[in-house]
Structure formats: structure tokens, C-alpha cells
Amino acid sequence: MDQWLFSTVHNCICKVIEEQTLWGQTVCRVWLPNQDAVVRVSRAALQPLGAELRPVIEAHRIAYVAAAAKVAEVLEGGTTTEHGPILLAPMESNVIPLPHQLHALSRAISGDRVRYLLADEVGLGKTIEAGLVMRELKLRGLVRRTLVVAPKGLATQWVAEMESHFNERFQLVLGEDIGAIQRLVGDGSAVSPWTMFDQVIVSLDSVKPLDRRRGWSASRIAEYNRSRFEDIITAGWDLVVVDEAHRLGGSTDAVARYKLGRGLAEAAPYVLLLSATPHQGKSDPFHRLINLLDSDAFPDLESVTRERVAPFLIRTEKRKAIDAEGNPLFKPRRTQMAPVAWETRHYPQQRLYEAVTDYVRDGYNRALREKKRHIGFLMILMQRLVTSSTRAILTTLERREAVLKGNELRDRQLSLRLDAASGADAEIQELYDMDGQELLDELLSRVSAHQFERSHVGTLLDAARACEQAGPDAKAEALIDWLYRLQAEENEPDLKALIFTEFVPTQEMLREFLEARGISVVTLNGSMDMDARKRAQDAFRHEARVLISTDAGGEGLNLQFCHVIVNYDIPWNPMRLEQRIGRVDRIGQRRPVRAINFAIEDSVEYRVREVLEQKLAVIFEEFGIDKTGDVLDSADAGELFEETFAAAILDPGSIERTADETATRIRNEIRKAREASSPLGPSAEPDMQSAERLRLHPLPNWLERMTVGYLGAHGGKAEKRRDAWDLTWPDGERLSRCVFSAQDAERMPDADLLTLENNRIRGLALSLPLVAAGQPIPMVSIGDLPPNVGGAFGLFEIRVQSGLSGGGRFIRAPLVRRRHLGVFVDAQDRVFLPTARHIWDSIQSAELLIEDVLSAEQSQALHDRLMDAAEQAGEAVFSALRQEHQHAIEREEERGATALRARRRAIERLGLPEVRQHRLKRCDADEAEWLREIEGARQIMPEIRPLLLMQIAGKGAP
């Protein structure tokens, strides 16, 4: 039987294996080579291969297959002789990587051990770099399960960026979700709930282990740690990404966050740690951090040298960052202080400020004498509240009055946390990680009212209520004046402004104040979920003129379409201010950024800031603002600035001396940090050549020609209207205004960008039709070829298929590898591979003309000649593929062994014996199955598939 026919049902060639006639119906069993499947089909649906070729359709088919094979080469990680492997992730993402991001990706995948510290300075897109590395590893078949651990305020942003830039969907799991997930798998289950999802993002503090918690039994703590810390690190991850990773360093190796870091580092073979300030001027925490990547390479402090750290570190400085054209990436920035004076009408507000300052001074002194640090924290917050707004201090005083009346709260628990051991660095670190509103909520929920407050709070409340009734705050009035002034200076009637405040009551007051004056406003704060945050950002982008955000609400924001930021109240740590401005001063900002910092002119805070900023400016000039970031973006710096302002409030006459002492301490810390952080070394130079190669890569042209050719050959339709395509698929689906390059999409925001992320487009490249022996072969002329090029051309797929049938559950290495080979044979049966490559390239852009169709005998003869030539030339390709496959299996063995060892170590630490034994047995079974898969994958089978065969109509041999 073994007859080749064309199946109109499957739209491809097939080989008839068996034919049976029953009750007047003839049914054939046929083999479909594309799917490598045997199916039954009616004889009436089969046509002979010798059916007449239609020239226009055949020209489209040739264009489709030739372009699709180019695309498939990219998907297969094909190489160029000059530049090594083609990076797949940039081709497969909705983002155009910048030179420094391409450098990070190239570095990260250059070796077998993908364990790096991504330490680019703030605003350079470390999230994008991590996403590119993850995509590259996934496309190469090395990663399936990914865990991202980030601070709670950034976790939702990670979900959004992974989906928008990489079409990667992650399951967001916050602390309150973990119990629900545990219940889904059943309480007490030996199955880890984290295995339900292959891609997960969790908040850092929701999965760190507990040593103790007041009122909790040892068994309750053990259960808490099992469902969070133990379950997550034994869930079998391939890649772990930790954002703000410097938080893992801790003050000692007993700190919960460091224990989490150690567990995560051992939980996966591939690890990415992200931090703009990895060193923070302290060698011990940095050693603990870098040790997570390779404990053998960094056994002690002395091992942390520049030479040893360099292979694990990827870092770019802002001053070196450039765009694809070589221009500086960041626009100039103009920051100015806006002093706000109290007018006569603001007398009630001034009196309120003075009264609260007296209350704070009294309360802080009492807290120092009684060693009640938590009371001191709250007093300092009261001072920040009164300089923020009347509404903020009024709301807080009302909450304190409720405590005074109820007198039910007890501050013993927090006292233990903050006072019993002043060395509780981890607790202090967490408090300084909080923004003003978070810290206020934490303290008000735990700290009972002190006796001295009874004589103050009622009086202060009356003053605050009278102040609010007297009219708007002085700063609110100044804000509206500034918005109109900026609108005029920027010559932008619909000027957008981002306004930051520390406190939600101030945010709400400003929203009411601005809306009452006809200015559209949206708000963001830390209590909003991801959907609400996204709606607020979209509203600001498209409709609202003002976005008012708290610090927690502003985490992770990318607001490059806005270039004006107003700091309505100013955090005492200047790095917090830098982080706020970084919401608009980041990649993609097209205009110079303007930052306006409000401060009450006749206040202690203003005088401290005025003196301190002069001294800090000299330090920044000496060391550079980016170099000081490590020191200033730390809990120690937060504590230092808190002490500085507190000292000035307690003794206003000491402002100059206090500021001097603070500046001296900062200078010394920066000098020590610079010496200690020498292991970081200089940052990388941008890779302009790789960026240019990527920008000029012809993949978008191949995608376009592949898609248009396929539609033309298979009954679809492609119509170009100006610079975009309207596409109609054979099944009737329509797509309008389609483009294939990111540059076109950027130029036409309303166009639909089609990339390999589109499953339909991707499928066109991975399921190419074969040519069978006896199939009619066309005679073609190609416009770009010299007239003397004539002969037989064939395009073949050389394939290595592993012996692992049905795919693998555990193995990450690709089970099929393929390359494409062009062969050209002249009239004297001489084989010219360079000529074949040139013909294949020419088909991508040249006009094709079908001049004739060879007879059945001629087609068979040409098929046999080209197959013989391809078998000879393809042996070297097969050998290279076999070597790649063997190397991949070796890498897979190392990866799998590392992952299984880490999983076993983590399981052996589990507290409950029955859970530990169950998971060890399961681990043993998984390891046995993985070894069987490895053995099956070692067995390989070669295959050669003809994709295009044609006679090139020329006047002579090459």
C-alpha cells in the first residue's frame, strides 16, 4: 500500500497504510508525518499529490515555509558563527531590552550555574532583567517552576509586570491567602499546597519562620512554620527570585529573614537576588547575602573579595546607563524646596503645631526616662503628623482619646519587642521598613495611652477641631498655587502631578480639597489590592490630573508619563525622598523631572532640613548620590535621622550642632562603606553591539512574511492598510491593525503587536508541512538571484528525538532538537551549501514566480538527488545536535541532583516525623522516576524531513 496522498481533512500529506471497504464505504488508515500519528479517514477525503499546483498559492506556501523555518531556528536557540547563541527571551517579550538589560541577560545565561546578584542601581529595571532571565531559562527548557519573593508592597507590581511584559501569569499569595490554600489541600495534609501552582509570588514576611510569638504554643508555631516556611522551601522550585534581597542579610544568622534566605537558596538550582543596595556599608550582612549564592565560594568574611564576588554580581550604575542609540538614559532633574509661611489666618494652625510640639517634647522625654521606646516612637510620629496636616493629627488624637476612654489596650507585648532587648535589630529593621501610616497603625494598635496624655489629648483635640473649622491648612493653599504656577511654567494646561504624603488622613483631606476646586484626583495607599491599584494608575494615566499616594501605595509605581512630583510632607530620611522621585524619574521618562518639596517655614523640621541638606549636598558632591545610597537606605540611617530630628525638637537651639554631628556620622559611615563595599567593584559597561544586533534582527520581518504567506496559501486573507495588516484566518477569525515589530507598535499605540507569544503565530513555525516523494515540485524564479544560479534547492529539518516517549514529568531538557539545512545541487550534482543559504535568505524578501511544475518522474528524481545531498551534508548538523543534547542531559543531571539534594535537606528539617517520612518517600519516588527519564532521554533517534523542494530556474550553474 504505502501510497502518499493529500488529506483534505488534515490539510497535509499522508501515507496510506491500510484500506478497507465495508458496506460501500472505503476507509483508510493513514500516517500523518507532521503529527507522527496514525488516523482513519474516508477515502473520498484523500487526493493524489499530482493535482495541479496553483502558482499564486504555491508562491505563498514557499514564502511561508522558508520564513517559518527561520523563525523555528530562533525558537530552537540557533546560533550565528559570529555572536554565539541567539537570545530568545528578547524575541519573545513585549519589552525592548536596553543595553544594560541585555548585558545582564547574556551574563546570567552564560554559564551552567545561574545564581546571581542583580545589583543595578534604583530605576534601571531589575524586574525586567529577572523576567528576561526567567523567560530565557523557560524557553531553553530549564525552568518550569518559579517562585518570586518580594516585599508586600512590591508583590502586586511583580504580578502585573510579569504579565504585561512577558505574558507570564503568576499566582499572587499574600499572608492572608496561605491559610485558605492550606484548607484546599486539607488540614494536616502531607501534600504541600505550594505544588498547586508552577509560578508563585509571595510576600517576604508572610513566609519567614517564627521562633516565638507571645501567646502561641510550640505546636502552633510549628504548624505555622510548616504551612509557610517549610512547605514553600520543599515544593521543588527550579528558579527562586528574591527582590529587595539585602533584607535577607539580617543582623545575625539567627534572624528570621536570613533563615528564610538560606532555605530559599537551598530550595532551587537557579537563584536571582535583586538589590540596588546590597552592601549597605556592612560586611557581615553582605557576606551572609552573597553566601546564599555559593556557600563554598564564600565560607567566611575574608573570602568576600572583588575577584571572588565578580562572577556572581551583575551591576550597572545610572550614570553609565544609555538607550539603544547611546544617549543617556535619564533626563535632568530639578528639585526645589517650597517653604510655606503661616499667614495671620493660619494662627490656629500655628498654635496647634506649637501645642503638639510641646506635647511631643514632654512625652518623648518621659519615654527616655522610663525607657519606653515604643512611646518615643509614637511621640515622634505625632510630630510628623502635625506637620503633615490638621486632619492627620486630628484623626490620630481621636484614636488616642478612644484608647484613654477604653483603657483596654496593654503595651506589654510591644514593650517586650522594642524595649526588653535593645539589640533586637530585626524588630527595629522592620519598623524602619514601614512608612509613616503603617508605623502609626502598628503603634496605635498596640500602645496603650500613657498617664501623662490624659491632661493633653483633650486640649489638643479641641485645638485641632477648631483649626480644621478655621479653614484650609497653609500647605493646602500653597499646593493649589503651586499647581497653577507649574501649569503655567510647563505650558501644559492639563499638567499631571504626583503628590506624596505619609498619611492616609492627609491624603483624604487633599482629595476633598482639590476636587472641591475642580481638579480631578485619584488616590493610592497600601490598603488597596492589585486591581484597585491598577484602576487608580489607569485613571491617572487617562483621566485624572492628580494622583495622591502614600509611600506604601507608591511602591512599585511606574509613572513615566508624569514628570512633576510634589512631596506634600517630607520623610526625614532623604533616601525615602529619592525613592518617591524615582516613581517618575525612571526609564521611559521623556521630560526633565521637577520635584517640589513642601515644608512649614517656621518649624523645627524646616530649620533642621535646611541646615542638614546643605551639609548633605557637600557629601553627595564628594561621594556621589548613588554611592551614598547603600548607607542612607538602611535601618541605621532611618534611626539616625529620627534621632537628629528628635534632638532638634527637644532642644531647638541645638539644630546647628545636631546637624553637624549627623553629617559627620554620615560622612564616616559612607567612607567606611566605600572601603567595605569594594567587593562590588565597578559596574558593567553597556553592551551597545548586542543591543544594536537585537534592534536590527530580522525576526519581525520573518514573522510577517510567515504569517502573510501562510494565510495566502491556506485560504486566509492578509490586507495591508498603510503600515498595519488586517488579517483573516482560514477559520474566519479576524484581526485588525496588526504589526510585527515592537518599534511599529510603539509608533502606533492602537495597533495589535503579534509576536511568538501568540500561540497561533508560534504554531505556524513549529508545525511545518513535509514534502513527500512523488509530490509535484515547482520550477521557481527568485527575483534577487543572479541569472546564472540554476539547479535544485531543498530545505530540510534535521531532527534529534530523544527516546523518552510521552514527554517527561521531571526532566527540563528539551526532548526534541532541530536545525534547518539548505542544500543546492547544480546540474553536475555538485553541492553548494553557501549558495543554498543565500537562496534561503533571498526568499525572505524577493518576489517569487512559479514558472512551471516538474513532471512526476522529474519530481521524483529531484527529490532523490536532494535527499542524498541532504543526508551527506546533514551528518555534521546531526553530530552537533547530538552533542548539544548530551550536554543538555549532563546539565539536567546536575540541575536535578542539586534540586533533589536541596529538597531532601529541607524535608529532613521538618518538625513532624509523619510528614517528614511521607515527603521523603515521595522524594525517593520522584528521584527514581527522574532517573528513568534521564535514561530514556539519553537514547536518541535521528530524522531528516524535507520542507521545501524546488527547481531554481537559472541560465547556468553557480
Secondary structure as UniProt FT lines:
FT   STRAND          3..7
FT   TURN            8..11
FT   STRAND          12..22
FT   TURN            23..24
FT   STRAND          25..32
FT   TURN            33..36
FT   STRAND          37..42
FT   HELIX           43..45
FT   STRAND          46..48
FT   TURN            49..50
FT   HELIX           55..75
FT   TURN            76..77
FT   STRAND          79..80
FT   TURN            81..83
FT   STRAND          84..85
FT   HELIX           89..92
FT   HELIX           99..108
FT   STRAND          115..118
FT   TURN            122..123
FT   HELIX           126..139
FT   TURN            140..141
FT   STRAND          146..150
FT   HELIX           152..166
FT   STRAND          171..173
FT   HELIX           175..185
FT   TURN            187..188
FT   HELIX           193..196
FT   STRAND          199..203
FT   HELIX           204..206
FT   TURN            214..215
FT   HELIX           218..225
FT   HELIX           226..230
FT   HELIX           231..233
FT   STRAND          239..242
FT   TURN            243..244
FT   HELIX           245..248
FT   TURN            253..254
FT   HELIX           256..265
FT   STRAND          270..274
FT   TURN            280..281
FT   HELIX           283..291
FT   TURN            292..293
FT   TURN            295..297
FT   HELIX           301..303
FT   HELIX           306..309
FT   HELIX           310..312
FT   STRAND          313..314
FT   HELIX           318..320
FT   TURN            324..325
FT   STRAND          333..340
FT   HELIX           344..346
FT   HELIX           347..370
FT   HELIX           373..388
FT   HELIX           390..406
FT   HELIX           412..418
FT   TURN            422..423
FT   HELIX           425..433
FT   HELIX           436..446
FT   HELIX           451..455
FT   HELIX           457..470
FT   HELIX           474..489
FT   TURN            490..491
FT   TURN            493..494
FT   STRAND          497..500
FT   HELIX           504..515
FT   TURN            516..518
FT   STRAND          521..524
FT   TURN            526..527
FT   HELIX           530..542
FT   STRAND          546..549
FT   HELIX           551..554
FT   TURN            555..556
FT   TURN            560..561
FT   STRAND          564..567
FT   HELIX           574..581
FT   TURN            582..584
FT   TURN            587..588
FT   STRAND          593..600
FT   TURN            601..602
FT   HELIX           604..623
FT   HELIX           625..632
FT   HELIX           635..650
FT   HELIX           652..654
FT   HELIX           655..676
FT   HELIX           678..680
FT   HELIX           688..696
FT   HELIX           699..713
FT   TURN            714..715
FT   STRAND          717..721
FT   TURN            722..723
FT   STRAND          724..728
FT   TURN            730..731
FT   STRAND          734..739
FT   HELIX           742..747
FT   TURN            749..750
FT   STRAND          752..753
FT   TURN            756..757
FT   HELIX           759..766
FT   TURN            773..774
FT   STRAND          778..782
FT   TURN            783..784
FT   TURN            787..788
FT   STRAND          791..802
FT   TURN            805..806
FT   STRAND          816..825
FT   TURN            827..828
FT   HELIX           833..843
FT   TURN            844..845
FT   STRAND          848..853
FT   HELIX           856..908
FT   HELIX           913..938
FT   STRAND          940..952
//
